[in-house]
Amino acid sequence: MDKLFEPFFRGKARASKQGLGLGLYIASQIAKAHGGALTVASNSAGTRFTFSMPLA
């Protein structure tokens, strides 16, 4: 999970060869540009992505 937000990284859980591995990277860069963050938490019940951004 430490590489999840890096460009061109694709996990091995998906058999499909589609995609460049840029979606989460772009989303995290948008969050950073606005002073926020994109985080991930995963366990046996599922995976949760959280996008946070300051109000001010």
KOLBA-467511 format. One record per atom (N, C-alpha, C, O): x, y, z; residue number from 0; atom name. Coordinates in nm, 4 decimals, padded with zeros to 6 digits, always signed. Example, Ala and Ser with C-alpha at 12.3 -4.5 7.8 and 13.67 -1.06 7.14 Angstrom:
2
        X        Y        Z   n atom
 +01.3190 -00.5690 +00.7800   0    N
 +01.2300 -00.4500 +00.7800   0   CA
 +01.3200 -00.3300 +00.7800   0    C
 +01.4236 -00.3319 +00.8465   0    O
 +01.2850 -00.2250 +00.7080   1    N
 +01.3670 -00.1060 +00.7140   1   CA
 +01.2900 +00.0030 +00.7870   1    C
 +01.3409 +00.1138 +00.8039   1    O
***
This chain:
56
        X        Y        Z   n atom
 +00.0810 -00.1203 +00.0000   0    N
 +00.0000 +00.0000 +00.0000   0   CA
 +00.0852 +00.1265 +00.0000   0    C
 +00.0352 +00.2352 -00.0289   0    O
 +00.2126 +00.1129 +00.0320   1    N
 +00.2970 +00.2322 +00.0362   1   CA
 +00.3218 +00.2915 -00.1019   1    C
 +00.3592 +00.4084 -00.1117   1    O
 +00.3023 +00.2156 -00.2078   2    N
 +00.3218 +00.2648 -00.3448   2   CA
 +00.1901 +00.2985 -00.4148   2    C
 +00.1903 +00.3364 -00.5319   2    O
 +00.0809 +00.2853 -00.3460   3    N
 -00.0510 +00.2987 -00.4078   3   CA
 -00.0734 +00.4337 -00.4759   3    C
 -00.1429 +00.4409 -00.5773   3    O
 -00.0160 +00.5395 -00.4218   4    N
 -00.0377 +00.6736 -00.4767   4   CA
 +00.0776 +00.7193 -00.5670   4    C
 +00.0863 +00.8373 -00.6009   4    O
 +00.1649 +00.6278 -00.6055   5    N
 +00.2730 +00.6604 -00.6979   5   CA
 +00.2253 +00.6437 -00.8421   5    C
 +00.1415 +00.5580 -00.8700   5    O
 +00.2788 +00.7262 -00.9348   6    N
 +00.2360 +00.7153 -01.0744   6   CA
 +00.2778 +00.5821 -01.1366   6    C
 +00.3847 +00.5289 -01.1067   6    O
 +00.1940 +00.5307 -01.2213   7    N
 +00.2133 +00.4082 -01.2992   7   CA
 +00.2194 +00.2813 -01.2140   7    C
 +00.2664 +00.1777 -01.2610   7    O
 +00.1725 +00.2885 -01.0894   8    N
 +00.1664 +00.1697 -01.0045   8   CA
 +00.0296 +00.1047 -01.0194   8    C
 -00.0734 +00.1715 -01.0110   8    O
 +00.0299 -00.0253 -01.0413   9    N
 -00.0946 -00.1014 -01.0491   9   CA
 -00.0823 -00.2220 -00.9580   9    C
 +00.0176 -00.2939 -00.9617   9    O
 -00.1838 -00.2437 -00.8767  10    N
 -00.1816 -00.3589 -00.7878  10   CA
 -00.2005 -00.4881 -00.8652  10    C
 -00.2418 -00.4863 -00.9811  10    O
 -00.1702 -00.6005 -00.8010  11    N
 -00.1802 -00.7301 -00.8662  11   CA
 -00.3138 -00.7989 -00.8434  11    C
 -00.3358 -00.9080 -00.8961  11    O
 -00.4026 -00.7392 -00.7675  12    N
 -00.5304 -00.8026 -00.7356  12   CA
 -00.6232 -00.8093 -00.8562  12    C
 -00.7144 -00.8919 -00.8600  12    O
 -00.6006 -00.7237 -00.9534  13    N
 -00.6870 -00.7162 -01.0708  13   CA
 -00.6205 -00.7830 -01.1907  13    C
 -00.5060 -00.7528 -01.2241  13    O
 -00.6918 -00.8717 -01.2535  14    N
 -00.6344 -00.9435 -01.3676  14   CA
 -00.6324 -00.8598 -01.4960  14    C
 -00.5563 -00.8902 -01.5879  14    O
 -00.7146 -00.7556 -01.5034  15    N
 -00.7257 -00.6728 -01.6225  15   CA
 -00.5950 -00.5988 -01.6506  15    C
 -00.5267 -00.5545 -01.5583  15    O
 -00.5616 -00.5862 -01.7762  16    N
 -00.4411 -00.5132 -01.8173  16   CA
 -00.4729 -00.3683 -01.8525  16    C
 -00.3855 -00.2957 -01.8998  16    O
 -00.5964 -00.3256 -01.8301  17    N
 -00.6361 -00.1899 -01.8663  17   CA
 -00.5900 -00.0903 -01.7607  17    C
 -00.5730 -00.1256 -01.6440  17    O
 -00.5704 +00.0322 -01.8018  18    N
 -00.5346 +00.1401 -01.7115  18   CA
 -00.3853 +00.1623 -01.7051  18    C
 -00.3056 +00.0713 -01.7282  18    O
 -00.3491 +00.2855 -01.6731  19    N
 -00.2083 +00.3222 -01.6654  19   CA
 -00.1566 +00.3302 -01.5224  19    C
 -00.0360 +00.3418 -01.5007  19    O
 -00.2465 +00.3241 -01.4251  20    N
 -00.2041 +00.3386 -01.2868  20   CA
 -00.1831 +00.4833 -01.2475  20    C
 -00.0956 +00.5142 -01.1666  20    O
 -00.2633 +00.5723 -01.3045  21    N
 -00.2487 +00.7153 -01.2757  21   CA
 -00.3633 +00.7741 -01.1940  21    C
 -00.3486 +00.8833 -01.1391  21    O
 -00.4754 +00.7061 -01.1843  22    N
 -00.5943 +00.7630 -01.1198  22   CA
 -00.5738 +00.8049 -00.9759  22    C
 -00.6054 +00.9184 -00.9402  22    O
 -00.5215 +00.7165 -00.8920  23    N
 -00.5001 +00.7504 -00.7513  23   CA
 -00.3881 +00.8523 -00.7356  23    C
 -00.3924 +00.9356 -00.6451  23    O
 -00.2889 +00.8466 -00.8219  24    N
 -00.1817 +00.9460 -00.8183  24   CA
 -00.2374 +01.0856 -00.8476  24    C
 -00.2076 +01.1806 -00.7752  24    O
 -00.3170 +01.0981 -00.9519  25    N
 -00.3750 +01.2278 -00.9882  25   CA
 -00.4658 +01.2789 -00.8766  25    C
 -00.4602 +01.3966 -00.8410  25    O
 -00.5491 +01.1911 -00.8215  26    N
 -00.6387 +01.2314 -00.7127  26   CA
 -00.5593 +01.2789 -00.5909  26    C
 -00.5968 +01.3776 -00.5277  26    O
 -00.4506 +01.2101 -00.5576  27    N
 -00.3709 +01.2521 -00.4421  27   CA
 -00.3009 +01.3851 -00.4682  27    C
 -00.2858 +01.4657 -00.3764  27    O
 -00.2583 +01.4091 -00.5915  28    N
 -00.1939 +01.5361 -00.6250  28   CA
 -00.2937 +01.6523 -00.6209  28    C
 -00.2576 +01.7631 -00.5812  28    O
 -00.4162 +01.6286 -00.6607  29    N
 -00.5209 +01.7315 -00.6511  29   CA
 -00.5460 +01.7651 -00.5052  29    C
 -00.5570 +01.8822 -00.4689  29    O
 -00.5550 +01.6623 -00.4216  30    N
 -00.5754 +01.6847 -00.2780  30   CA
 -00.4597 +01.7662 -00.2201  30    C
 -00.4831 +01.8623 -00.1468  30    O
 -00.3359 +01.7295 -00.2517  31    N
 -00.2192 +01.8015 -00.2011  31   CA
 -00.2173 +01.9461 -00.2478  31    C
 -00.1822 +02.0355 -00.1709  31    O
 -00.2544 +01.9698 -00.3724  32    N
 -00.2538 +02.1051 -00.4280  32   CA
 -00.3505 +02.1974 -00.3547  32    C
 -00.3334 +02.3193 -00.3555  32    O
 -00.4512 +02.1396 -00.2919  33    N
 -00.5506 +02.2177 -00.2180  33   CA
 -00.5292 +02.2088 -00.0669  33    C
 -00.6177 +02.2453 +00.0106  33    O
 -00.4126 +02.1607 -00.0250  34    N
 -00.3811 +02.1529 +00.1171  34   CA
 -00.4445 +02.0346 +00.1880  34    C
 -00.4503 +02.0326 +00.3110  34    O
 -00.4916 +01.9372 +00.1139  35    N
 -00.5579 +01.8210 +00.1726  35   CA
 -00.4768 +01.6944 +00.1558  35    C
 -00.3561 +01.6982 +00.1321  35    O
 -00.5458 +01.5821 +00.1687  36    N
 -00.4778 +01.4532 +00.1583  36   CA
 -00.5752 +01.3459 +00.1119  36    C
 -00.6960 +01.3555 +00.1338  36    O
 -00.5210 +01.2450 +00.0484  37    N
 -00.5956 +01.1252 +00.0116  37   CA
 -00.5267 +01.0101 +00.0827  37    C
 -00.4077 +00.9857 +00.0626  37    O
 -00.6025 +00.9390 +00.1665  38    N
 -00.5456 +00.8288 +00.2428  38   CA
 -00.6237 +00.7011 +00.2159  38    C
 -00.7339 +00.7042 +00.1612  38    O
 -00.5644 +00.5886 +00.2554  39    N
 -00.6288 +00.4589 +00.2356  39   CA
 -00.6120 +00.3764 +00.3624  39    C
 -00.5086 +00.3818 +00.4290  39    O
 -00.7157 +00.3002 +00.3940  40    N
 -00.7119 +00.2040 +00.5036  40   CA
 -00.7775 +00.0765 +00.4537  40    C
 -00.8821 +00.0811 +00.3889  40    O
 -00.7163 -00.0375 +00.4838  41    N
 -00.7690 -00.1628 +00.4331  41   CA
 -00.7618 -00.2701 +00.5410  41    C
 -00.6659 -00.2769 +00.6179  41    O
 -00.8657 -00.3542 +00.5451  42    N
 -00.8666 -00.4707 +00.6332  42   CA
 -00.9489 -00.5789 +00.5657  42    C
 -00.9860 -00.5644 +00.4492  42    O
 -00.9777 -00.6852 +00.6355  43    N
 -01.0488 -00.7976 +00.5739  43   CA
 -01.1925 -00.7619 +00.5348  43    C
 -01.2518 -00.8294 +00.4505  43    O
 -01.2483 -00.6582 +00.5941  44    N
 -01.3854 -00.6170 +00.5625  44   CA
 -01.3928 -00.5311 +00.4369  44    C
 -01.4977 -00.5247 +00.3729  44    O
 -01.2826 -00.4647 +00.4006  45    N
 -01.2851 -00.3804 +00.2813  45   CA
 -01.1744 -00.2769 +00.2818  45    C
 -01.0871 -00.2763 +00.3686  45    O
 -01.1802 -00.1897 +00.1828  46    N
 -01.0815 -00.0826 +00.1665  46   CA
 -01.1545 +00.0500 +00.1633  46    C
 -01.2583 +00.0637 +00.0986  46    O
 -01.0985 +00.1492 +00.2348  47    N
 -01.1619 +00.2809 +00.2415  47   CA
 -01.0620 +00.3876 +00.2014  47    C
 -00.9526 +00.3961 +00.2573  47    O
 -01.1004 +00.4692 +00.1038  48    N
 -01.0225 +00.5852 +00.0636  48   CA
 -01.0884 +00.7072 +00.1241  48    C
 -01.2106 +00.7214 +00.1190  48    O
 -01.0073 +00.7966 +00.1820  49    N
 -01.0598 +00.9179 +00.2450  49   CA
 -00.9927 +01.0387 +00.1821  49    C
 -00.8700 +01.0492 +00.1798  49    O
 -01.0741 +01.1290 +00.1316  50    N
 -01.0259 +01.2552 +00.0751  50   CA
 -01.0594 +01.3639 +00.1743  50    C
 -01.1765 +01.3849 +00.2058  50    O
 -00.9578 +01.4340 +00.2245  51    N
 -00.9831 +01.5420 +00.3188  51   CA
 -00.9230 +01.6708 +00.2656  51    C
 -00.8189 +01.6711 +00.1999  51    O
 -00.9923 +01.7813 +00.2961  52    N
 -00.9489 +01.9110 +00.2485  52   CA
 -00.9884 +02.0157 +00.3526  52    C
 -01.0982 +02.0079 +00.4077  52    O
 -00.9018 +02.1138 +00.3811  53    N
 -00.9353 +02.2159 +00.4794  53   CA
 -01.0479 +02.3065 +00.4286  53    C
 -01.0634 +02.3273 +00.3083  53    O
 -01.1247 +02.3588 +00.5215  54    N
 -01.2344 +02.4483 +00.4837  54   CA
 -01.1855 +02.5853 +00.4425  54    C
 -01.2457 +02.6487 +00.3559  54    O
 -01.0784 +02.6322 +00.5021  55    N
 -01.0305 +02.7680 +00.4745  55   CA
 -00.9480 +02.7749 +00.3498  55    C
 -00.9005 +02.8824 +00.3131  55    O
***
